Amino acid sequence: MTARYWAIFGLLLTSLAWAGNALIARAATGVLPPVGLSFWRWSLALFLLLPFTAKGVWQHRRVLLGNWKQIIVLSALSISSYNTLLYQAAQTTTAINLTLVGTGLPVAAFFWSVLLLRQWPSGAAVTGALLGLAGLLLVLSGGAVGRLLQLSFNRGDILMLLAVLSWGLYSVLLQRWSLPVPGLVLMAALLLCGVPLLLPIFLWEQARLGPMPATAHAAGAIVYTAVFASLLAYVAWNHGVRVLGPATASLFSYLVPVFTALLGVLLLQEPLQWYHLAGGLLTFLGLIVATRWRRGGR
């Protein structure tokens, strides 16, 4: 029970951290190069993490080297792909489209879980997913769900769809392979593989768009995404997947736009509307249903 509570708490913090990441992705559009932002956030995360994990990586080197193919696949799907695709998608699509396509993460996790793990989602998970989706759509539509029918989709939405499929597959493979190493050691190993995989794309973008602007805003974006949206969020997410499973853990992604709206109210003085509260309550209710401990809700 304690492990489940910690997993849920960690996933809540992950959603909050990724809400901040979503705000940064919006603000960085047209200002910071997307691959450059992804490369420098992960490079800083590796720089900060390695002094504390180098000994552990060396102690677990046989396990890591024995599973090098799995490490490369996991790092390519998470470190090198997901956020790079998200930042790139933000260049050519709207914030609401990004969030809407992002709602497909639980569906992607369900799909990969059935395909690779032969795990069908429970009735509680499906009910919780539907409640969470209803709350999310209420927030995104501003209380007028008909607005969602007027949206159009473009190249950025396809990139976001690829990001969702990549993250869903990463989450399922993380549980399927379940590498016997501590969470921080696994994170360091993923970074050691993922950053070099990003390097060629980063160099190509830099040759085309120029280097990352040397500004306080750029530094702040890199520091926040490296510490909160990368290190803390990824370790908490990985633990949540191991304890709750990828299908249930993915439902917490519904909280990202809810937290984003709340951060807008707190930080940007945006007005708090009834649909923020109603949608947030529906989303939290869906998570409570999906993560109930036993049959009968106990």
Sequence and secondary structure as in RCSB ss.txt:
>XXXX:A:sequence
MTARYWAIFGLLLTSLAWAGNALIARAATGVLPPVGLSFWRWSLALFLLLPFTAKGVWQHRRVLLGNWKQIIVLS
ALSISSYNTLLYQAAQTTTAINLTLVGTGLPVAAFFWSVLLLRQWPSGAAVTGALLGLAGLLLVLSGGAVGRLLQ
LSFNRGDILMLLAVLSWGLYSVLLQRWSLPVPGLVLMAALLLCGVPLLLPIFLWEQARLGPMPATAHAAGAIVYT
AVFASLLAYVAWNHGVRVLGPATASLFSYLVPVFTALLGVLLLQEPLQWYHLAGGLLTFLGLIVATRWRRGGR
>XXXX:A:secstr
 HHHHHHHHHHHHHHHHHHHHHHHHHHHTTTS HHHHHHHHHHHHHHHHHHHHHHHHHHTHHHHHHTHHHHHHHH
IIIIIIIHHHHHHHTTTS HHHHHHHHTTHHHHHHHHIIIII     HHHHHHHHHHHHHHHHHHTTT GGGGGG
    HHHHHHHHHHHHHHHHHHHHHHH  SS HHHHHHHHHHHHHHHHHHHHHHHHHHH S   SHHHHHHHHHH
HIIIIIIHHHHHHHHHHHH HHHHHGGGGHHHHHHHHHHHHHH     HHHHHHHHHHHHHHHHHT SSGGG 
